[in-house]
Amino acid sequence: MAEVMTTCARCSGVFTATRGDASYCSTRCRVAAFRAREADRSRAVAVLLARTAQAVRSGAPRNVLDALAADAERLLGSSR
């Protein structure tokens, strides 16, 4: 593959990609992007857990609990 100039998905720096699927300019940017995605996912799980606990405590109707379960499957992947 010919080397191509592209932009880093994290820092927006321009770099020479040696692979066609390169998205990051360095290991440092790739790892930082991964950690940011994982932190976002962890925050989303914490919010979903809090919403679910509140719904269960308040005796929410079945459709609300089903919607929360669908959110959990989307966020965490289906466990069935």
C-alpha positions in Angstrom: 0.0 0.0 0.0 1.2 3.5 -0.8 1.7 5.7 2.2 -1.2 8.2 2.6 -1.4 11.4 4.7 -4.4 11.3 7.0 -5.7 12.9 10.2 -5.6 11.3 13.7 -9.0 10.5 15.0 -8.0 11.7 18.5 -5.6 14.6 18.3 -6.4 15.8 14.7 -2.7 15.7 13.9 -1.7 14.8 10.3 0.4 11.7 9.9 1.6 9.2 7.3 -0.6 6.1 7.4 1.2 2.9 6.6 -2.0 0.9 6.7 -5.3 1.6 4.9 -7.2 1.3 8.2 -5.0 3.5 10.4 -7.0 6.0 12.5 -4.5 7.1 15.0 -1.1 8.7 14.7 0.5 6.8 17.6 0.0 4.1 20.2 -0.5 6.9 22.7 -3.5 8.3 20.8 -5.0 4.9 20.1 -4.8 3.9 23.8 -6.1 7.3 25.0 -9.1 7.0 22.6 -9.8 3.5 23.9 -9.7 4.6 27.5 -12.0 7.5 26.7 -14.5 5.1 25.1 -14.4 2.8 28.1 -14.9 5.7 30.5 -17.9 6.9 28.5 -19.3 3.3 28.6 -18.7 3.0 32.4 -20.5 6.3 33.0 -23.4 5.1 30.8 -23.6 1.8 32.8 -23.6 3.7 36.1 -26.5 5.9 34.9 -28.5 3.0 33.6 -28.0 1.1 36.9 -29.2 4.1 38.9 -32.2 4.6 36.7 -33.1 0.9 37.0 -32.7 0.8 40.7 -34.9 3.9 41.0 -37.5 2.3 38.7 -37.6 -0.9 40.7 -37.9 1.0 44.0 -40.7 3.1 42.8 -42.7 0.2 41.4 -42.5 1.4 37.8 -44.8 -0.3 35.3 -43.6 -3.2 33.2 -43.1 -1.1 30.0 -40.6 1.2 31.8 -38.6 -1.8 33.1 -38.7 -3.4 29.6 -37.3 -0.1 28.1 -34.5 -0.1 30.7 -33.7 -3.8 29.8 -33.6 -2.8 26.1 -31.2 0.0 27.0 -29.0 -2.5 28.9 -28.9 -4.9 26.1 -27.9 -2.2 23.6 -25.2 -0.9 25.9 -23.8 -4.2 27.1 -24.7 -6.5 24.3 -27.4 -9.1 24.4 -26.9 -11.8 27.0 -29.5 -14.2 25.6 
